[in-house]
Amino acid sequence: MLVYAINDRKSFEIVQTIHDKIVECVGDINVPVVLVGNKLDLQYACRAVSREEGETLARKWNAWFVEISARDHHASVRYRVNHSWPNEVNEIFERAILAIEIAKSNFNYKGKPIICPGSTEGRCSLM
């Protein structure tokens, strides 16, 4: 989960640098990521990074994207909007976990488990 402040352009640039370093360390461009734009409560007062910029970066990384306000306990999830705060926070973590499972080839992009023929566990295993 990589977080930047929507009112701070430098934090957006730093998140990109951190992502690059993670990819370099892991050695795989398909690192599971949830990109989070924080301080949504300041969107009308002093937004420095547009929602479109965050969405574009998330698409580039094949990541989930969400904008949140920790102060107001509000999130605007790209895929689901207008849920209560606990459901949205859970959604963020569920998306992060799903991205990891997809990267490990345990689930497909629709969130369905990948089942190997003859598998008793319902998942593929590499030996």
N, C-alpha and C positions, 0 to 999 in steps of 0.2 A: 504494500500500500504506500503510494507516494503522494504526499500532501503539499500543496502550495496555497498561498493566500491570494485570493482574487484581486486584492488591492495592492499587491506587491509584485511587479514585473520580475524583479530579481529572483524572488522565490520560485517563479515559474521556470526561469532559466536554470536555476540550481537543480530543480527536480529533473530536468533533462540531462544534466551532467551526471547526477546520481544514477539515473537509469542507464546511461552509457557505461558507467563504471560497473554496475551490476551485470550487465550483459557481457562486458569484457571478462569479469571474474568467473561467471557461470559458463561462458563459452557457448551460449545459445541465445539467439535473438528472440526466441519465443518464451521469454521469462514471463510467468503469470504476474499481471499487474492490475491493480485498481488505482486509477488516477483520481485524486480527490481535490477539488477546489474548495477551500475553506473560506469562511467569513462572508457567506452569502448575504448576511444581514447588511453588508456595506455595498451591495451591488449598485444602488442608486446614488450613493454619496461619493464613492471614490474607486470605482472598479478600474483596474489597470490591465486585467487579462479578461478578454471576452469569453463567454461560454463557448462560442464557436472555436476559439483557439484551443481550449481544453478538449473539446470533442475531436478536433482535428488531430491533436497530439495522441489522444487515446486511440483513434482509428489507426494512426501510423504504427502504434505499438501493439495493435490488436488487443487493447485493454478495455476494461469496463470504466465508465466515467460517471462521477457524481459530484454535484456541488452541495455543500452543507453549510449550516450555520450552527456552530457549537453553542454560541451565545443564545440563540433563539430556539435551539433544539429542533431545527428544521433541516430537511434534506430534499433535494430535487434530483432524484435518480433518473438517469437518461431513459431507463426502460419502464420504470413505474414511479408515478408521482401521486401525491396527495394521500399518503398513508401516515399513520401516527409515527412518532419518532422511534419507538422501539422496533417496529417492523422495518423501518428504513435502515437503522443501524444493523439489524440482523441481515437485511438484504445485502448490505455492503460486504459483510463478512462472508455470507453465503456465496456471493459472486467471487470473492477472493479464493475461497476454498474450491469452488467449481473450476476456476481458472487453473489452479494447481492440479486438480484431478484430470482435466483435459490435457495439460502438458505432460502428465505421466501416462497418458493414453488409457486411463481408467474410465473416462466418460467421453461421449461425443459432444459436438458443439451445441446440441439441443438439450444437453444435461442428462442424457440417457446412458446408463452403464453399458460398457462394451463387454459383451459376453463371448468368450471363446468356446468353440465346440468342444464338448467333453469336459468343460471346466466345472468343478464342484463348488467353487467359491463365487462364480459369477464374474470373475475378472481374469484378464490375461496375466500370465506370469512369464517373465523371461528368466531362463536358467542358463 
